[in-house]
Amino acid sequence: MLRFARPIKFFLIILVLVIIIIVLRVIDILGVVSTLSYLFTARQEDHVLCPEFVGGLGNLMFEYAFALGMARMKNMTILIDQENDLSQLFNLSGVVLPHVACWFLSKHTEVQAKAFNTETIQFPADRSYQLKGYFQSWKYFNHVDKELRRIFQFPEHIKAESNRILNDAIKSHEKRTGSKALTFIAVHIRRGDLLESQFQNYGYNVASLDYLRKAMQYFNARYHRILYIVCSNDMTWSKKYLTESNIYFVENYKREVDMALLASCNHTIMTVGTFGWWAAWLANGEVTHYRYPAARGSILQKAFSKDMNDYFYPHWIPML
């Protein structure tokens, strides 16, 4: 009897593993069915781009922006899962299905994450692709800028909440200083997770206090009656070192509310990270950014173009 126990135990282990794999794949199976159903019923010439959405909100926005830019350039269709976080937030242009799985399509992978590369856009439009990468260059979607700005409009309930916060900030500032603010400067301070060893080893820098002070001096010299609206994932540090009376700290709101609030400001002080990048893009005013977001010689630095102008707009102002 004992000689049969070991094979049975091994068989049960294999069976359990197979069941786990099937369970983990069930959503993918539904996605494949949904995706194939669309592809079979679409016109023969209607090929799709299917973004692989990964990362935080800023990353998702870059991934979609690239897909939109390529879809308009190559007369292709974007295929989107309605359960994706971005689909829940914006009215995305494309075919939105209950489930999408595109891992069986041809893969199209970026060359550099934070730089424009001609090889990345030189793919034939006679087949469908899964897009794999971050595609973080404004040059990929500059030709669809106006359309993208229409798409990246926050829902009314988020706008209402961000407006309420801004009104609270105005009232608080007026009560403290006796002066009503006229110019609103968004400040996004990304620190927190970027100070962890895995990010530091990859090459992420965080903006210095000197940079933030220089950026504020720049705006102070150009505008009057300023109110700085600060969002950060390291509010303890921010409150400790930013002590001016015309600063309002925004805490404990959802990321989309923070971005909508920052986007409603006149101008922007970026530090590092894609969240701050998109807040600055949406605000569409003057922008300062930290000149060296990546450590010299790091893996991250190699993802940028040499002058970093593929990632940062040339008219945005770099500072140290």
Residue pairs with C-beta under 8 A, 6 or more apart in sequence:
27 99
27 101
28 101
28 103
29 101
30 98
30 99
30 101
31 81
31 99
31 100
31 101
31 102
32 101
32 104
33 99
34 97
34 98
34 99
34 100
34 101
35 50
35 79
35 97
35 99
35 100
35 101
35 102
38 48
38 79
38 95
38 97
39 48
39 128
42 48
42 77
46 76
46 77
47 76
47 77
47 125
47 126
47 127
47 128
47 129
48 76
48 77
48 78
48 79
48 95
48 102
48 105
48 128
48 129
49 67
49 70
49 71
49 76
49 77
49 78
49 79
49 108
49 128
49 129
49 131
50 78
50 79
50 80
50 100
50 102
50 105
50 128
50 129
50 130
50 131
51 63
51 64
51 66
51 67
51 78
51 80
51 131
52 63
52 102
52 130
52 131
52 132
52 133
53 60
53 63
53 64
53 81
53 84
53 85
53 86
54 60
54 63
55 63
55 134
55 274
56 255
56 274
56 275
57 85
57 86
57 89
57 255
57 256
57 259
57 274
57 275
57 278
58 273
58 274
58 275
58 276
58 277
58 278
59 134
59 136
59 274
60 84
60 85
60 86
61 86
61 152
61 274
61 278
62 134
62 135
62 136
62 274
62 278
63 131
63 133
63 134
63 135
64 78
64 86
64 92
65 135
65 140
65 141
65 144
65 148
66 131
66 133
66 135
66 140
66 141
67 78
67 94
67 131
68 78
68 93
68 94
68 141
68 144
68 147
68 148
68 151
69 140
69 141
69 142
69 143
69 144
70 76
70 121
70 131
70 140
71 77
71 78
71 94
72 143
72 144
72 147
73 121
73 143
74 125
75 125
76 125
77 94
77 95
78 92
78 93
78 94
78 95
79 94
79 95
79 97
79 100
79 102
79 128
80 86
80 87
80 92
80 94
80 95
80 96
80 97
80 100
81 87
81 96
81 97
81 98
81 99
81 100
82 88
82 96
82 97
82 98
83 98
83 99
86 92
87 96
89 154
89 155
89 158
89 256
90 151
90 152
90 153
90 154
91 151
91 153
92 151
93 147
93 151
102 128
102 130
103 130
105 128
105 129
105 130
106 127
106 128
106 129
106 130
107 129
107 130
107 132
108 123
108 129
108 130
108 131
108 132
109 132
109 133
110 117
110 120
110 132
110 133
110 134
110 135
111 117
111 119
111 120
112 120
112 302
112 303
112 304
112 305
113 133
113 134
113 135
113 136
113 303
114 134
114 136
114 137
114 303
114 304
114 305
114 308
114 310
114 311
115 137
115 303
115 304
115 305
115 310
115 311
116 137
116 139
116 140
116 305
116 310
120 133
120 135
120 140
121 140
123 129
136 274
136 277
136 311
137 305
137 310
137 311
138 281
138 310
138 311
138 313
139 310
141 148
149 282
149 284
152 278
152 282
154 162
154 256
154 259
154 260
154 263
158 256
158 257
158 260
159 260
159 264
161 253
161 257
161 260
162 257
162 260
162 261
162 264
163 264
165 250
165 253
165 257
165 261
166 184
166 229
166 261
166 264
169 181
169 227
169 229
169 248
169 250
170 180
170 181
170 227
172 248
173 179
173 180
173 181
173 227
173 246
173 248
174 180
174 181
176 245
177 245
177 246
179 225
180 225
181 225
181 226
181 227
181 246
182 223
182 224
182 225
182 226
183 219
183 223
183 224
183 225
183 226
183 227
183 266
183 267
184 226
184 227
184 229
184 264
184 265
184 266
184 267
185 216
185 219
185 223
185 226
185 227
185 228
185 229
185 265
185 266
185 267
185 268
185 269
186 229
186 231
186 261
186 262
186 263
186 265
186 267
186 268
186 269
186 279
186 280
186 283
187 212
187 228
187 229
187 230
187 231
187 247
187 268
187 269
188 230
188 231
188 232
188 262
188 268
188 269
188 270
188 271
188 273
188 275
188 276
188 279
188 280
189 207
189 212
189 230
189 231
189 232
189 233
189 234
189 237
189 238
189 271
190 206
190 207
190 232
190 233
190 271
190 272
190 273
190 275
190 276
191 206
191 232
191 233
191 234
191 237
191 271
192 232
192 233
192 234
193 199
193 233
194 200
194 204
194 205
194 206
194 272
194 273
195 206
202 298
202 299
202 300
203 294
203 295
203 298
203 299
203 300
203 301
204 272
204 293
204 294
204 295
204 300
205 272
205 290
205 292
205 293
205 294
205 295
206 271
206 272
207 271
207 272
207 290
208 290
208 320
209 241
210 320
211 271
211 290
211 291
211 319
211 320
212 241
212 242
212 269
212 271
214 319
214 320
215 269
215 288
215 319
216 228
216 244
216 269
218 288
218 317
218 319
219 226
219 267
219 269
219 286
219 288
220 226
222 286
223 266
223 267
226 246
227 246
227 247
227 248
228 242
228 244
228 246
228 247
228 248
228 269
229 248
229 250
229 261
229 262
229 265
230 238
230 242
230 247
230 248
230 249
230 250
231 250
231 258
231 261
231 262
232 238
232 249
235 249
235 251
238 249
239 249
250 258
250 261
253 261
255 275
258 279
259 275
259 278
259 279
259 282
262 268
262 276
262 279
262 280
262 282
262 283
263 279
263 282
263 283
264 283
265 283
265 285
266 283
266 285
267 283
267 285
267 286
267 287
268 276
268 279
268 280
268 283
268 285
268 286
268 287
268 288
269 287
269 288
270 276
270 277
270 279
270 280
270 287
270 288
270 289
270 290
270 316
271 289
271 290
272 290
272 293
277 311
280 287
280 289
280 316
286 317
287 313
287 316
287 317
288 316
288 317
288 318
288 319
289 312
289 316
289 317
289 318
289 319
290 318
290 319
290 320
291 318
291 319
291 320
292 320
293 300
293 308
294 300
294 301
294 303
294 304
295 301
304 310
304 311
305 311
308 318
312 318
